[in-house]
Amino acid sequence: MTGGPTPRRPPTPPPLPPPSRVDNNVDVGYGPVVQAGVIHGGVHLHTPASARPTPPPPQQVPRDSGPLVGRAHELDALDAALSAGGIALVTGMAGIGKTALAVHWARRIRENFPGGQLYVDLQGFGPDEPLPAHDVLAAFLRALGQDRPDEFTTTAERAAAFRTVTTGRRMLVVLDNASRVEQVRPLLPGGQNCAAIITSRAALTGLGVHHQVLSLPLRRLGEADALALLGAALGDRAKVDPGHTRALVRYCGGLPLALRIAAGRAAESGSEAAAVLGGSSGPHARLDFLDTGNDGGSALRTVFSWSYRALSGPAAQAFRVLGVHPGHRIDVFAMAAATGTTRDKASAALLALVRGHLLTESGPGLFASHDLLRAYAGELCAPERDTVLTRLYDYYLPVADRADDLVAPLRFRVPLDRPGMPGPELPDPPAALAWLDSALPTLMALCTSDDERYDDRRWRLAHAVRGYFYFTKRLDAWITTHEAALRAALRLADPRAEALTRTNLGMALVAVGRLAEAEEHYVRAHGLFLHLGDERGRAGASANAASVLRRRGALAEALAKQREALTYYRRVASDRHVCITLRTMASVETDLGRFAEAVAHAEEAIEIAVRLQLHLEAAQGFNSLGILWLRMGEAASAERAHGQAVSHSRAAGSAHQEAKSLRRLGAAALASDDRVRAARWWALALRLFQEIGAAEAEQVASDLASLTGRGKSGTPAS
């Protein structure tokens, strides 16, 4: 051992109790133990569950929009093609019922797919940009239990992880509204017993080159089926004579979407079909406007206008907001902000839109609209677009800032100079995390709009949610929003905004291995902070630059940067930043062989993290200490430290950090020549890595196979 005198050792905690069972497929349970030096203040211990429950299978398919009529042949074809797994492509024009068919079939047979059902609207056609497979794969992997899918930096890596996670499951994937084969191919599951349904307005002919695909084109409903759908939608709510009903069916061109909206309008008005058709001169008064063409656009626009004209003033205003609000889903608080009204009035307007079939309730308090309806709303809202968009920015910014503060407490925040509007109650970090997850598509759209009039709000919004990005490791969203925020800051010629954004962007770039770009951002940020006389900013830029230097092997330079940052953080009593800096210093000092300093700094970092109940930082600190003890030849102390890391990982809710800690436990046990114990820890780590689809699973499986003499599947190696 090198690096000065023998470091003091912390009090030896009680040993970890052995796992309750010894097979390689059962999680471990042990009580809280403490390994630390001198602790000032209270110690808060959280007893972990004895076993991590398996995440429930995802059930993402939305509700049926209403009765499905006239598609018995197509349902039979899907039954035959997908009962044992396979791929089906449902095609047809806008509004013809592709989504309704796929959703109805998926919900009808969901018990046949116990591995879960995944659903995504790929936004291939409509006012929004199509979703790339790269982003959808991250969402799918999260739904299947992986904490940090953004650590897979390429689409190919994510697709491989998705195929790995889905192999062995029996699950269904619904890929709605696709526009290109490139959107679809990476999202196909890997298991032979998995099924996938794709809907598209395009033929996607290239999909069949590498896959056997059932092609299922949808036709417009015939008169009999259209009458049946209209009758089912009307029920007993409106009396329409047969002649008027047939006129209405012909006007809607056999399009289920138009029929449902027209039926809703007729039922809401309680009038004859002639009134619905807009005429005092009979049911054929407006049929000269019918020009369905290839896409049914004119018919749909006219049918939409029937329902819109029947709305009350507040409901009509709420409908127009849908043409401005980015993303398919909106909640009552955002609607209240956008319309400048109360929550109760916004709720009443949203429910009126649901009754008129212009919205669907996609989840508790969340409302979604068809892309064609949003496009129509966009045609109506032009005069008030700027007012609505300003209100939306001024609503989402303070709510996102408040939510992020719960997810990442004690982080430096830019003071907001605008009063916030009423928003949802966020009583605790899980509630804040759920809100951020749900609002992320909208937040990203607001950050990346590139509308120069909102540049000041855009960079502030990106900065407000940086803690969320770090906690969830949503690296794609982090980089995308902050690159847009940097463009905004440069246009504003705001050096403080630029420096803060470059610092945060650099952190994301380091995480994906783009070190040269990160270093450039840190250097520029440091210079800007120096010019501004901002010591806090300079300290942050120095600490972050050290992460690049360490990865390049410039350890002495990295340590000098960290000491510079630590001096400032101690002077201003920023304990969270002191904790993080001490932990990273300990890692560099371990690499340099300065073990005495490393132990002291790691223990102090742990003490601060435990006192502040920063469980993720505590887990990282205990892992750093465990690595250090192992480098010093103290395997038993290393195992105890990594055991504490497991406990804090669970308290933080990070399965990935827990799996990393279990892997470290195995390495420490192996260093003590306890191969049985090492195998147990690695088996537990492997199970967690596999559950979350982590890249480390392959290496752990290989290490475990070498240790036990069994193949990766658990069978004896030949």
Phi and psi in degrees as a GROMACS rama.xvg file:
@    title "Ramachandran Plot"
@    xaxis  label "Phi"
@    yaxis  label "Psi"
@TYPE xy
-124.144  174.999  THR-2
98.4496  30.2916  GLY-3
105.219  -169.574  GLY-4
-67.1379  160.544  PRO-5
-61.2591  125.451  THR-6
-70.4908  153.36  PRO-7
-67.4481  149.288  ARG-8
-106.239  144.772  ARG-9
-71.5754  162.037  PRO-10
-55.285  137.88  PRO-11
-74.394  119.502  THR-12
-77.0347  166.573  PRO-13
-62.6636  149.841  PRO-14
-66.9898  156.696  PRO-15
-68.3977  131.222  LEU-16
-61.2361  149.816  PRO-17
-68.1784  158.554  PRO-18
-56.5331  149.249  PRO-19
-65.8112  -26.8593  SER-20
-137.7  163.921  ARG-21
-111.256  -0.889932  VAL-22
-75.8184  163.78  ASP-23
-82.7737  5.07276  ASN-24
-115.558  12.7856  ASN-25
-120.202  135.188  VAL-26
-68.9783  167.029  ASP-27
-106.449  148.6  VAL-28
-128.292  132.701  GLY-29
-152.077  155.891  TYR-30
-81.3083  174.26  GLY-31
-71.2629  136.932  PRO-32
-128.612  160.535  VAL-33
-123.946  130.325  VAL-34
-129.941  109.277  GLN-35
-160.84  169.062  ALA-36
-86.6869  -125.365  GLY-37
-80.3873  126.27  VAL-38
-112.327  127.022  ILE-39
-106.297  127.293  HIS-40
92.7136  -172.805  GLY-41
-78.7707  153.237  GLY-42
-110.897  125.861  VAL-43
-105.734  115.937  HIS-44
-110.044  140.443  LEU-45
-122.558  116.001  HIS-46
-74.6005  119.706  THR-47
-74.2872  159.253  PRO-48
-65.6027  150.74  ALA-49
-70.2005  -17.826  SER-50
-150.189  141.638  ALA-51
-80.3652  120.163  ARG-52
-67.2257  145.38  PRO-53
-67.4721  130.277  THR-54
-57.8204  140.835  PRO-55
-65.2929  147.659  PRO-56
-59.5998  138.271  PRO-57
-65.3743  141.908  PRO-58
-129.596  77.5892  GLN-59
-95.9547  -8.60833  GLN-60
-66.4065  129.123  VAL-61
-71.3161  175.167  PRO-62
-70.355  157.938  ARG-63
-62.9292  142.701  ASP-64
-83.6896  -9.42442  SER-65
158.316  -175.552  GLY-66
-63.73  141.4  PRO-67
-96.5648  121.987  LEU-68
-123.812  138.326  VAL-69
79.1266  17.0314  GLY-70
-123.583  27.481  ARG-71
-61.3755  -41.8034  ALA-72
-61.484  -43.2153  HIS-73
-67.1264  -38.2994  GLU-74
-63.6221  -41.2709  LEU-75
-62.7121  -39.8819  ASP-76
-64.5653  -40.1424  ALA-77
-66.4543  -40.8285  LEU-78
-56.3402  -47.242  ASP-79
-68.6901  -38.0679  ALA-80
-81.7038  -30.6132  ALA-81
-114.025  4.16582  LEU-82
-61.9083  -31.7495  SER-83
-111.895  19.6447  ALA-84
97.8607  149.661  GLY-85
153.557  -169.317  GLY-86
-131.521  134.268  ILE-87
-127.865  140.412  ALA-88
-118.245  114.411  LEU-89
-100.841  120.997  VAL-90
-122.699  160.328  THR-91
159.082  172.97  GLY-92
-72.4954  168.884  MET-93
-62.1405  136.443  ALA-94
80.3721  5.96299  GLY-95
-86.0537  -9.13369  ILE-96
105.93  23.4005  GLY-97
-62.5292  -49.8165  LYS-98
-63.71  -42.0311  THR-99
-59.0043  -41.5541  ALA-100
-65.2867  -48.5571  LEU-101
-63.1568  -43.1882  ALA-102
-66.7022  -43.3595  VAL-103
-61.7428  -46.1383  HIS-104
-64.7825  -42.0457  TRP-105
-62.6795  -42.3623  ALA-106
-71.9985  -32.635  ARG-107
-66.9294  -33.2123  ARG-108
-114.511  20.4908  ILE-109
-61.1781  -27.7863  ARG-110
-68.1593  -18.2038  GLU-111
-76.1043  -8.78341  ASN-112
-124.559  75.9286  PHE-113
-65.5754  -16.4271  PRO-114
-75.794  -8.28493  GLY-115
115.826  170.873  GLY-116
-130.729  124.334  GLN-117
-104.094  143.964  LEU-118
-140.792  141.037  TYR-119
-149.579  138.403  VAL-120
-90.8635  110.546  ASP-121
-77.9953  -2.82092  LEU-122
55.5636  34.8679  GLN-123
-65.7371  -28.2491  GLY-124
-134.022  127.811  PHE-125
145.2  -171.138  GLY-126
-74.4909  -18.825  PRO-127
-93.0968  161.555  ASP-128
-68.7494  139.971  GLU-129
-59.0799  143.47  PRO-130
-76.9741  128.598  LEU-131
-76.5856  149.637  PRO-132
-57.795  -32.026  ALA-133
-55.6637  -45.5863  HIS-134
-75.3372  -38.6722  ASP-135
-64.2379  -39.2481  VAL-136
-60.042  -39.6567  LEU-137
-61.3738  -42.7848  ALA-138
-65.7241  -40.9332  ALA-139
-63.4011  -43.8876  PHE-140
-64.2379  -37.1437  LEU-141
-64.4345  -41.7078  ARG-142
-62.4822  -27.198  ALA-143
-92.674  7.51666  LEU-144
108.888  -2.44571  GLY-145
-81.9557  130.977  GLN-146
-75.6391  -38.8138  ASP-147
-133.018  65.8243  ARG-148
-68.2521  -20.9358  PRO-149
-67.6361  -10.4321  ASP-150
-70.5625  -17.1598  GLU-151
-83.1603  110.97  PHE-152
-86.2039  -16.0055  THR-153
-114.51  156.017  THR-154
-62.341  -37.7781  THR-155
-61.8643  -40.9122  ALA-156
-64.4137  -41.8973  GLU-157
-67.5454  -40.849  ARG-158
-62.3992  -39.986  ALA-159
-64.6646  -41.2421  ALA-160
-63.9554  -40.12  ALA-161
-64.398  -42.7632  PHE-162
-63.4383  -37.3647  ARG-163
-64.3986  -46.1419  THR-164
-65.3495  -35.677  VAL-165
-84.9726  -15.6298  THR-166
-65.1265  132.236  THR-167
90.9974  -12.1367  GLY-168
-95.3289  158.869  ARG-169
-114.21  100.756  ARG-170
-141.193  164.949  MET-171
-119.439  138.216  LEU-172
-121.557  124.213  VAL-173
-108.727  115.492  VAL-174
-108.968  96.0805  LEU-175
-92.5057  140.877  ASP-176
63.6864  49.4087  ASN-177
-85.3184  148.075  ALA-178
-115.328  -22.2094  SER-179
-140.381  152.717  ARG-180
-62.064  -34.1705  VAL-181
-64.0671  -26.4722  GLU-182
-69.8399  -31.0381  GLN-183
-94.5765  -45.5936  VAL-184
-55.4412  -44.1801  ARG-185
-68.51  -14.0645  PRO-186
-94.778  3.33154  LEU-187
-78.7513  131.632  LEU-188
-69.1619  162.632  PRO-189
-91.5968  -20.6701  GLY-190
-75.7571  142.483  GLY-191
-64.9574  -27.352  GLN-192
-93.4919  7.49288  ASN-193
-87.0463  153.129  CYS-194
-124.821  153.292  ALA-195
-138.688  133.919  ALA-196
-116.318  128.514  ILE-197
-116.889  135.055  ILE-198
-116.452  142.863  THR-199
-160.791  151.437  SER-200
-83.1247  -10.6025  ARG-201
-105.207  160.524  ALA-202
-75.6156  -23.7018  ALA-203
49.1132  50.456  LEU-204
-61.0008  -29.8292  THR-205
-68.7313  -14.0382  GLY-206
-65.8367  -31.6145  LEU-207
-79.1682  -2.79217  GLY-208
-66.6093  -41.62  VAL-209
-110.145  -4.64883  HIS-210
-135.95  149.317  HIS-211
-84.23  117.582  GLN-212
-126.929  130.951  VAL-213
-79.9304  119.231  LEU-214
-95.4345  126.183  SER-215
-131.088  83.8659  LEU-216
-74.4429  136.801  PRO-217
-98.2823  139.268  LEU-218
-103.487  163.055  ARG-219
-64.1808  151.101  ARG-220
-67.8158  139.137  LEU-221
-69.4573  171.434  GLY-222
-59.8355  -42.3949  GLU-223
-63.4465  -46.1705  ALA-224
-68.0596  -37.7832  ASP-225
-64.0416  -39.9377  ALA-226
-63.8768  -39.5296  LEU-227
-64.9934  -41.9571  ALA-228
-64.9932  -44.3948  LEU-229
-62.1419  -43.1493  LEU-230
-63.094  -41.794  GLY-231
-65.0909  -37.2214  ALA-232
-72.5165  -35.4158  ALA-233
-73.9504  -43.543  LEU-234
59.2522  -137.241  GLY-235
-98.4958  13.3314  ASP-236
-83.0251  -19.2231  ARG-237
-145.407  143.516  ALA-238
-103.76  117.44  LYS-239
-129.608  128.632  VAL-240
-73.8229  156.471  ASP-241
-55.5478  -37.9976  PRO-242
-64.7392  -43.3175  GLY-243
-66.8458  -37.1574  HIS-244
-62.1849  -44.9064  THR-245
-64.878  -36.1011  ARG-246
-64.1484  -41.3366  ALA-247
-64.2419  -41.9779  LEU-248
-61.2562  -44.4726  VAL-249
-64.9711  -37.928  ARG-250
-63.9209  -37.6131  TYR-251
-77.5745  -4.60908  CYS-252
64.6817  23.7296  GLY-253
72.6124  16.0568  GLY-254
-92.5935  118.792  LEU-255
-57.6064  -39.03  PRO-256
-60.974  -46.5201  LEU-257
-63.777  -39.6262  ALA-258
-63.0657  -43.1849  LEU-259
-64.3854  -43.3327  ARG-260
-66.9513  -42.4271  ILE-261
-62.4794  -41.4307  ALA-262
-63.2496  -41.2583  ALA-263
-61.821  -40.7798  GLY-264
-64.9871  -43.5241  ARG-265
-63.7097  -43.6134  ALA-266
-66.3465  -38.1035  ALA-267
-67.4461  -37.3872  GLU-268
-80.2812  -24.4965  SER-269
64.2344  24.7396  GLY-270
-114.883  179.346  SER-271
-72.1725  158.015  GLU-272
-60.168  -28.6041  ALA-273
-58.7766  -39.7703  ALA-274
-68.248  -37.9688  ALA-275
-61.1516  -39.245  VAL-276
-73.1243  -3.72642  LEU-277
88.6049  16.4122  GLY-278
-124.757  145.246  GLY-279
-96.1775  0.229123  SER-280
-115.066  25.0951  SER-281
108.871  168.716  GLY-282
-68.3625  -16.987  PRO-283
-99.8723  9.7925  HIS-284
-60.336  -34.3807  ALA-285
-114.607  12.1107  ARG-286
-68.4159  -14.701  LEU-287
-70.2006  -14.1671  ASP-288
-81.9721  -8.84581  PHE-289
-72.8029  122.862  LEU-290
-149.458  80.5151  ASP-291
-69.6705  -27.8137  THR-292
52.5428  -145.82  GLY-293
-89.6326  -20.892  ASN-294
-118.19  -0.17407  ASP-295
67.3147  17.7908  GLY-296
-63.4506  -45.4557  GLY-297
-64.7681  -42.718  SER-298
-62.5566  -44.4545  ALA-299
-65.0962  -42.7551  LEU-300
-61.458  -40.1801  ARG-301
-66.8728  -42.8725  THR-302
-63.936  -40.9844  VAL-303
-58.9832  -40.5489  PHE-304
-65.2383  -30.1408  SER-305
-58.0596  -49.9435  TRP-306
-68.9466  -38.2646  SER-307
-64.7495  -43.6247  TYR-308
-65.348  -23.5622  ARG-309
-84.2062  -7.7699  ALA-310
-74.9173  150.292  LEU-311
-67.7404  166.918  SER-312
-56.2351  -50.2736  GLY-313
-62.068  -39.8744  PRO-314
-67.9334  -38.6993  ALA-315
-63.686  -40.8024  ALA-316
-61.7845  -42.9677  GLN-317
-62.6226  -38.8224  ALA-318
-63.3366  -42.0232  PHE-319
-63.7342  -31.892  ARG-320
-58.2205  -33.3101  VAL-321
-60.4678  -24.8754  LEU-322
-78.8819  -10.0375  GLY-323
-109.268  -40.167  VAL-324
-62.1885  124.08  HIS-325
-74.9847  141.342  PRO-326
93.0978  158.182  GLY-327
-80.8687  -19.7912  HIS-328
-117.258  143.35  ARG-329
-140.816  145.681  ILE-330
-107.832  174.301  ASP-331
-66.7655  -31.7014  VAL-332
-69.3396  -43.1073  PHE-333
-64.4767  -38.6431  ALA-334
-65.3914  -41.4835  MET-335
-59.9259  -42.6383  ALA-336
-65.2074  -44.9266  ALA-337
-65.9724  -32.5427  ALA-338
-95.9939  -4.98471  THR-339
66.0043  36.8737  GLY-340
-129.119  -171.317  THR-341
-86.6823  166.091  THR-342
-61.6702  -42.5382  ARG-343
-63.7188  -42.3778  ASP-344
-69.0704  -37.2036  LYS-345
-64.7686  -40.1271  ALA-346
-62.5075  -43.0814  SER-347
-62.3187  -39.3558  ALA-348
-66.5733  -41.5478  ALA-349
-63.6181  -42.7952  LEU-350
-65.6078  -33.4065  LEU-351
-63.86  -38.1915  ALA-352
-67.2577  -36.6779  LEU-353
-64.1022  -44.2925  VAL-354
-62.6616  -33.0755  ARG-355
-85.025  8.18974  GLY-356
61.4134  26.5193  HIS-357
-97.8619  -8.29463  LEU-358
-144.072  157.517  LEU-359
-125.9  149.048  THR-360
-87.1814  105.153  GLU-361
-84.0057  -13.6123  SER-362
-173.124  175.497  GLY-363
-56.6351  110.86  PRO-364
75.4327  6.80181  GLY-365
-116.102  138.38  LEU-366
-127.397  140.059  PHE-367
-128.511  153.12  ALA-368
-130.6  152.826  SER-369
-66.9855  146.69  HIS-370
-64.0026  -30.3376  ASP-371
-66.7378  -38.0943  LEU-372
-67.2966  -38.0436  LEU-373
-66.5777  -36.7106  ARG-374
-64.3626  -40.979  ALA-375
-65.3457  -43.0452  TYR-376
-59.8197  -36.0871  ALA-377
-62.91  -30.9918  GLY-378
-68.3724  -27.0858  GLU-379
-90.5189  -21.6081  LEU-380
-97.5244  2.67089  CYS-381
-51.5577  -44.4108  ALA-382
-63.766  -26.1525  PRO-383
-111.764  11.1091  GLU-384
-58.4471  -46.7685  ARG-385
-65.2856  -40.2201  ASP-386
-62.7083  -45.651  THR-387
-64.513  -44.1963  VAL-388
-65.4788  -39.4599  LEU-389
-60.8264  -44.0051  THR-390
-62.8252  -37.3522  ARG-391
-66.6706  -44.6288  LEU-392
-58.739  -44.0547  TYR-393
-74.3704  -13.3128  ASP-394
-86.8801  -51.7951  TYR-395
-68.9231  -32.4041  TYR-396
-61.9762  -53.9469  LEU-397
-69.2061  -33.3544  PRO-398
-67.477  -42.9985  VAL-399
-63.6596  -39.0808  ALA-400
-63.3017  -42.877  ASP-401
-66.1168  -42.0513  ARG-402
-64.9599  -42.9558  ALA-403
-63.5798  -34.1903  ASP-404
-65.343  -30.3196  ASP-405
-75.6965  -37.6596  LEU-406
-74.2908  -38.0953  VAL-407
-127.402  75.5552  ALA-408
-67.9072  153.946  PRO-409
69.5488  12.5548  LEU-410
-80.1966  148.029  ARG-411
-63.7146  131.374  PHE-412
-124.375  142.699  ARG-413
-79.1934  123.138  VAL-414
-58.7647  139.265  PRO-415
-91.3938  135.003  LEU-416
-104.17  12.1535  ASP-417
-124.535  137.403  ARG-418
-66.5814  140.785  PRO-419
-79.9571  157.926  GLY-420
-97.5208  160.262  MET-421
-55.7082  136.169  PRO-422
-136.485  -174.424  GLY-423
-69.4061  153.397  PRO-424
-72.5255  130.436  GLU-425
-125.318  83.8534  LEU-426
-75.2448  -19.9546  PRO-427
-156.022  170.134  ASP-428
-57.1641  -42.0445  PRO-429
-59.1812  -40.091  PRO-430
-65.1428  -41.2776  ALA-431
-64.1434  -41.1775  ALA-432
-64.3289  -40.7073  LEU-433
-64.1566  -41.1955  ALA-434
-64.1647  -43.894  TRP-435
-63.8977  -40.8438  LEU-436
-59.2403  -45.0101  ASP-437
-68.6187  -39.0178  SER-438
-85.7267  -6.20541  ALA-439
-54.6944  -46.2041  LEU-440
-57.7419  -39.8355  PRO-441
-68.1664  -43.7394  THR-442
-61.2471  -41.6048  LEU-443
-64.3376  -41.9973  MET-444
-63.4836  -40.3299  ALA-445
-66.5202  -37.8427  LEU-446
-69.1887  -32.4499  CYS-447
-105.579  14.4216  THR-448
-65.799  -27.3927  SER-449
60.0091  23.863  ASP-450
-84.3495  110.532  ASP-451
-60.0546  -24.6749  GLU-452
-66.2317  -18.9836  ARG-453
-111.739  19.2296  TYR-454
-57.3917  -42.4369  ASP-455
-63.8363  -40.6504  ASP-456
-70.2648  -34.0316  ARG-457
-68.5839  -44.7404  ARG-458
-69.7113  -34.4307  TRP-459
-66.1453  -38.4815  ARG-460
-65.5768  -42.7802  LEU-461
-61.7242  -43.7249  ALA-462
-64.4576  -36.0131  HIS-463
-62.1021  -30.9704  ALA-464
-106.553  16.4599  VAL-465
-62.5885  -36.2106  ARG-466
-62.3065  -39.5294  GLY-467
-61.9287  -43.5402  TYR-468
-62.0337  -40.5681  PHE-469
-66.9487  -43.9737  TYR-470
-64.3813  -42.8523  PHE-471
-89.9642  -12.001  THR-472
56.1445  40.9765  LYS-473
-82.9637  76.7743  ARG-474
-69.4772  -35.746  LEU-475
-60.7252  -50.8122  ASP-476
-64.2739  -38.2343  ALA-477
-58.3098  -51.7315  TRP-478
-66.9514  -44.9061  ILE-479
-60.6312  -47.4933  THR-480
-67.4474  -37.7009  THR-481
-79.652  -27.3286  HIS-482
-65.786  -40.4875  GLU-483
-66.7368  -39.532  ALA-484
-63.2826  -36.4361  ALA-485
-66.1358  -40.4931  LEU-486
-60.7793  -39.8992  ARG-487
-64.1511  -45.1912  ALA-488
-62.8681  -38.7612  ALA-489
-67.1097  -39.1773  LEU-490
-65.2432  -36.3085  ARG-491
-71.9205  -16.8564  LEU-492
55.7171  42.1731  ALA-493
-105.329  101.104  ASP-494
-63.6278  -32.8091  PRO-495
-68.8115  -45.0172  ARG-496
-61.2097  -41.2743  ALA-497
-63.6332  -44.7862  GLU-498
-64.9364  -45.5263  ALA-499
-62.1224  -42.006  LEU-500
-68.7389  -40.9986  THR-501
-63.0373  -39.0583  ARG-502
-61.7524  -47.8793  THR-503
-68.5129  -38.5717  ASN-504
-64.454  -38.6817  LEU-505
-59.76  -38.201  GLY-506
-60.2756  -43.4527  MET-507
-66.6405  -39.359  ALA-508
-66.7793  -35.974  LEU-509
-61.2528  -41.8855  VAL-510
-62.5166  -28.506  ALA-511
-99.8634  7.31399  VAL-512
84.7661  12.3001  GLY-513
-92.0998  70.9454  ARG-514
-68.6568  -38.9678  LEU-515
-63.8618  -42.4193  ALA-516
-65.7789  -42.1922  GLU-517
-60.9988  -44.7162  ALA-518
-61.1872  -40.432  GLU-519
-62.0152  -41.9183  GLU-520
-64.5263  -40.6323  HIS-521
-65.7579  -41.0286  TYR-522
-63.1991  -45.1709  VAL-523
-65.8206  -39.8489  ARG-524
-62.8497  -43.0111  ALA-525
-60.4981  -43.2666  HIS-526
-63.8523  -39.4687  GLY-527
-66.2259  -43.636  LEU-528
-63.808  -37.5131  PHE-529
-61.7672  -44.4496  LEU-530
-63.9589  -35.1415  HIS-531
-81.3516  -10.8127  LEU-532
70.1843  30.075  GLY-533
-97.7296  96.6462  ASP-534
-66.5187  -39.2981  GLU-535
-61.0614  -45.0102  ARG-536
-62.4851  -41.9281  GLY-537
-63.0051  -39.8136  ARG-538
-63.5677  -42.8412  ALA-539
-63.9854  -42.3954  GLY-540
-63.7576  -38.8687  ALA-541
-65.3965  -45.784  SER-542
-61.6482  -40.1542  ALA-543
-70.8853  -38.3222  ASN-544
-60.6837  -31.6257  ALA-545
-61.8612  -31.7361  ALA-546
-65.9104  -34.4735  SER-547
-69.9895  -45.6116  VAL-548
-61.1058  -40.5991  LEU-549
-62.6973  -43.3817  ARG-550
-65.3816  -22.3108  ARG-551
-92.2601  -0.824428  ARG-552
86.3036  5.32673  GLY-553
-86.3287  72.2483  ALA-554
-69.7452  -42.0823  LEU-555
-63.6577  -41.4632  ALA-556
-65.3163  -40.4372  GLU-557
-61.2748  -44.0437  ALA-558
-64.9531  -37.1316  LEU-559
-63.4068  -41.6471  ALA-560
-63.1856  -41.675  LYS-561
-65.9373  -39.7336  GLN-562
-63.4447  -39.139  ARG-563
-59.7363  -45.0683  GLU-564
-66.9369  -41.7316  ALA-565
-62.2065  -38.829  LEU-566
-57.8905  -44.8995  THR-567
-67.027  -47.139  TYR-568
-62.7812  -35.9354  TYR-569
-67.659  -39.4931  ARG-570
-64.6464  -35.7938  ARG-571
-98.3456  7.07555  VAL-572
56.8333  43.241  ALA-573
-90.7136  84.191  SER-574
-61.2745  -39.317  ASP-575
-60.9207  -43.6693  ARG-576
-72.0607  -32.413  HIS-577
-59.7401  -46.4968  VAL-578
-57.6719  -50.6832  CYS-579
-63.7206  -42.6469  ILE-580
-67.1815  -41.5466  THR-581
-61.0119  -41.2418  LEU-582
-64.296  -43.6159  ARG-583
-69.7897  -32.9644  THR-584
-63.3374  -41.4995  MET-585
-59.7526  -37.1795  ALA-586
-66.5232  -42.093  SER-587
-66.2452  -42.5555  VAL-588
-64.4548  -33.985  GLU-589
-62.3892  -44.8822  THR-590
-61.4312  -32.8229  ASP-591
-83.4277  -6.44737  LEU-592
79.1585  16.2225  GLY-593
-92.6088  73.1797  ARG-594
-69.6974  -37.3356  PHE-595
-61.9194  -47.2641  ALA-596
-64.3326  -39.5576  GLU-597
-63.0182  -43.1292  ALA-598
-62.5234  -46.1391  VAL-599
-61.0641  -42.9211  ALA-600
-71.4615  -39.6882  HIS-601
-63.4103  -43.1854  ALA-602
-65.1672  -38.558  GLU-603
-67.5571  -39.1561  GLU-604
-61.2919  -42.0514  ALA-605
-64.6372  -43.2923  ILE-606
-58.9467  -42.4979  GLU-607
-67.4172  -44.5374  ILE-608
-61.8781  -42.2319  ALA-609
-66.3673  -42.1456  VAL-610
-63.674  -37.892  ARG-611
-88.0642  -0.261464  LEU-612
57.1947  40.0235  GLN-613
-94.1244  86.1291  LEU-614
-68.5152  -36.5938  HIS-615
-64.7606  -43.9865  LEU-616
-64.4681  -35.5706  GLU-617
-65.1573  -43.4405  ALA-618
-60.8271  -44.4881  ALA-619
-63.659  -38.0144  GLN-620
-65.0635  -44.5931  GLY-621
-64.814  -36.4819  PHE-622
-65.4656  -41.079  ASN-623
-60.8242  -41.7343  SER-624
-65.6874  -39.0467  LEU-625
-63.6963  -42.3639  GLY-626
-60.4147  -40.5516  ILE-627
-63.8814  -47.2109  LEU-628
-59.8945  -39.494  TRP-629
-66.2953  -39.7678  LEU-630
-62.0973  -28.0302  ARG-631
-86.9041  -1.32402  MET-632
84.5996  15.2359  GLY-633
-103.973  75.1518  GLU-634
-64.6474  -39.5582  ALA-635
-64.3067  -43.0912  ALA-636
-64.622  -36.9908  SER-637
-62.538  -42.4657  ALA-638
-65.139  -38.7904  GLU-639
-64.9956  -40.4684  ARG-640
-63.7139  -44.2816  ALA-641
-67.5284  -29.8938  HIS-642
-62.8147  -40.6087  GLY-643
-64.8136  -36.2333  GLN-644
-61.6986  -38.4099  ALA-645
-60.8844  -46.0224  VAL-646
-59.4874  -46.2466  SER-647
-71.677  -30.8039  HIS-648
-61.783  -41.7637  SER-649
-66.5495  -41.2021  ARG-650
-63.4668  -32.5059  ALA-651
-78.462  -15.7764  ALA-652
79.447  26.6434  GLY-653
-109.147  101.764  SER-654
-65.9914  -35.2413  ALA-655
-66.1271  -43.7634  HIS-656
-65.6283  -35.9499  GLN-657
-64.0623  -44.1063  GLU-658
-63.5062  -40.9062  ALA-659
-60.7639  -40.5033  LYS-660
-67.5582  -40.5736  SER-661
-62.9711  -38.2272  LEU-662
-63.3719  -40.6779  ARG-663
-64.6382  -37.7112  ARG-664
-57.4353  -43.5591  LEU-665
-62.0459  -40.8364  GLY-666
-64.4941  -39.0706  ALA-667
-67.012  -40.7493  ALA-668
-64.2011  -39.7151  ALA-669
-65.1129  -34.9121  LEU-670
-64.6586  -25.1562  ALA-671
-87.7821  6.70708  SER-672
64.214  26.9349  ASP-673
-100.405  83.8079  ASP-674
-68.3627  -33.0009  ARG-675
-65.9612  -46.9021  VAL-676
-65.4512  -39.9134  ARG-677
-59.9475  -42.676  ALA-678
-62.4632  -38.0434  ALA-679
-63.3408  -47.9345  ARG-680
-62.2721  -43.6377  TRP-681
-67.2632  -34.3453  TRP-682
-64.0168  -40.5635  ALA-683
-67.2742  -41.6868  LEU-684
-61.9065  -42.8022  ALA-685
-60.8606  -43.2642  LEU-686
-61.9634  -42.9018  ARG-687
-65.9097  -45.863  LEU-688
-58.8373  -40.2283  PHE-689
-67.2762  -40.1618  GLN-690
-61.5517  -36.5789  GLU-691
-97.9019  4.18041  ILE-692
67.2666  32.6462  GLY-693
-79.7275  148.422  ALA-694
-64.4571  -25.683  ALA-695
-67.4279  -15.6762  GLU-696
-57.9259  -40.5055  ALA-697
-62.6672  -44.533  GLU-698
-69.3842  -39.7071  GLN-699
-64.5836  -40.1775  VAL-700
-61.2336  -40.4107  ALA-701
-66.0468  -43.6372  SER-702
-62.8758  -41.5595  ASP-703
-66.2256  -39.9509  LEU-704
-63.1485  -41.103  ALA-705
-65.5816  -34.813  SER-706
-73.7041  -40.8108  LEU-707
-95.8981  -11.632  THR-708
75.2445  17.1777  GLY-709
-113.615  156.376  ARG-710
-69.4177  171.707  GLY-711
-62.6729  -24.7333  LYS-712
-83.68  -5.81444  SER-713
100.442  -3.59042  GLY-714
-88.1838  152.922  THR-715
-57.3047  136.189  PRO-716
-72.1817  142.951  ALA-717
